[in-house]
Amino acid sequence: MTTDQVNEPGAERPMTRRGRAKAARRAGLLEAAAEQISAKGFTAVRLEDIAAAAGISGPGMYRHFSSKSELLDELLIDISRRLYEGGEQVVARCGVAQADPAATMRALIEFHIDVLVTKPDLIAVQDRDLSSLSAAANHEVRSLQRRYVERWVDVLVGVGRAQDGTPIDRDEARVRVHAVFGLLNSSPRLPDHPRDRLRRLLVSMAGSALLAPPGNAL
């Protein structure tokens, strides 16, 4: 690669060793913050507590985040963006591969559950502390969440019918998706269960709930 290629406009410059170290520390702080806030609640946690959990000094924390609110904003924007962008990638990949709404729906469920079981602290914080976001972050998170829900609704409308053949229109699909998110997002509060078995159980329950007949099955 020539010097001109390295310096051409828009080219991504490789991160320096110092830059990589700073990014790693920041990622460690975010992980510690998610764990601390999930366990204690946003109002009860201090920046110094998070710094101690991440193994850095209290003053060192302020080189990365100016306030606890800024840290929460980044945490919840990040998880909301991760879900939305990941969902878009699932739909794009499945659409190219098979154009099968039912298979795409299952892939979306599996993706969402994979995030839940690997990032339970973040899901718990999002569920409980959304109201503590700044106004700008709240707007961005809500926008990402709505777009993510609507992508699920698109796919469920594509499936078209419940298990008993009852048609599912867009309004009902949105209700079903929100109900399933309530089910899935409660998983961080479930009793301990082997991860693989929990994943299979949640995939099965979510798929059944999305396509459940509207009548009383009991």
N, C-alpha and C positions, 0 to 999 in steps of 0.2 A: 504494500500500500504506500502511495507517495504522500509527501507532506501536504500537497494540495488537497488530496482526498481526505486526509485527516481534518484539515481546517476548513473544508468547504462549508458554506452556510447550511444550517440544519443538521449537520452531522452530529451524532451523539458522541460526546467525548467520554472516554473511559474514566471511571471513578478512581480517584486517587486512594492510596492506602488510608490516609486520614479520613477521606470521605466515606470509605467503607466502614471504618471503625465508628464514625459518628452515626451512620445509618444503623449499624448493629446495635449501638447503645440506645438509639431512639426506639428501635423495634423491641428491645428488651424492656424499656420503660412502658411501652404500650401494652405489652403482655402482662407486666406486673400490675399495671393500672386496671386492666380488665379483671384480673384475679382479685385484687383488693376491693374494687368497687362492687364486684359480684358478691363477695363475701360480706362486706360491711355496709354497702350503700354509698351513694355518691356524697351525701352530706356528711357522713361520718369519717370519710377518708381524707387525710391530709397529703399534700404533695410530698412531704418529708417521709410519710409512711411508704409511699410508692417508690421513692428514691431508695429507701433502705431495702425494700424487697428486691429491687433491681441491682443492689450492690454498689450504688454510687452515693456521693455526699449530697446532703440537702441543697447546698448552693449549686452543685453541678446540675441539679434538675432544671434550674432556671436557664441553663444554656440551651435547653431543648423545648421547654414549654414555659410560657410566662404565667400561666394560671391553671388551676384545676379545670376550669371551664373550657379552656383551649384544648386540653388533653381529652376531655369527654367528647368535645365536638369532633376531634380527629378520629377517635375510636368508633363513634357511631356512623360518621360519614363513610369510613373505611368499610365497615361490615355491610352497610346498605349498598355501597357501590359494588362490593364483591358479589353480593347476591344478585343484583341487577345485571351486571356485566357477565357473570357466570351463567345466569339464565338465558341471556341472549346468545351466548356461545352454544349452549345446549340445543336451543331451538334451531340455530343456524346449522349446526352439525347434523342433527337428526333430519332436518328438512332436506338437506343435500343427499343424505344417505338413503332415506326411505319414504319421506313424505307420509308418515303414518302417525296420525295424531295420538293414538293410544300409546304407541311406543315412545313418542316424544313426551307425553304426560308422565310416563313411568321414569324416563330419564330426568325430567325436572324434579320429580319427587326424590329420586336417588341423589341428585346433586344437592338439593336443599338439606337432606338428612346428613349427607357427608359433611356439610358445613356445620350443622348442629352438633354432631358428635365430636368434631375436631375443635370447635370454638364455642363450647358451652358457656364460658364466662361472658363472652361478647354478646351472645344471644340473651342471656339473663340480664345484662346491663341494658341492652336495647329495650327489653320488655318492661323494665322497671323504671329506668332513669331518662326516658325520652323527654319528659317534661322539663328536665334540667338543662337541656341544650340552649345555646344562644338562639336568637330569632333567625339569624341567617342559616345556621347549621340545621335548625329544625325544619326550615323551608326546604333545604336541599335533601335532607333525609326523607321527608314526607314525599317529595317529588320522586325520588328513587324508589321508594316503597310502592307508590301508586303505579309506576311504570312496570315494576316487577310483578305486581298483582295482575295488571292488565295483560301481561304476556302469558301468564298462567290461564287467564280467562280466555284469551284467544285460542289456546290449545284445547281447553276443555270444550269450548263451543265447537271446535273442529271435531272432537269426538262425537258430540251431538246428542247422545242419548244416555240415560241412566241404565242400570242393569236390567230393569224391567221393560225397557224400550221407551220410557217416557222422554219426550224431547227436553233438552236443556237449553233455554235461551240465555242471552248474555246476562240479564239481571240475576237469574238464578245461579248461573255459573259463578258470578262474583260472590254471592253469598256462600256457595260451596267452598270456594277457594279461601275466603277469609276464615271460615269455620275450620278448615284443614290446617291453616297456618296457626290457629289457636291451639289445635291439638299438637302439632309438631313442635311449636316454639315452647311448649310446656315441658319438653323432654329434659332440659337441664334440672328440673325439679323432681324427676322420677326417681324411684328407688334404684340403687345400684343394680346393674344388669350387664352381663357380658356384651361388649360392644357389637360384635358380629350378630348376635341374636337380637339385640335391641334394634340394629339397623334393619334386619329382615322383618321384624315385627312392625316397625314404624312404616316401612314401605308398604306392607300389606294393608295395614290399617288406613293409611292415607289414600291408597288406591280405592279401597272399598268405600271410604267416606265420600270421595269425590263423585263416585258413580252410584251412591246408595239410592234405592227407590224412594220416592217422596212419601209413600205410605208408611204406616206403622208395621215394622217387620217382627215385632215381638207379640 
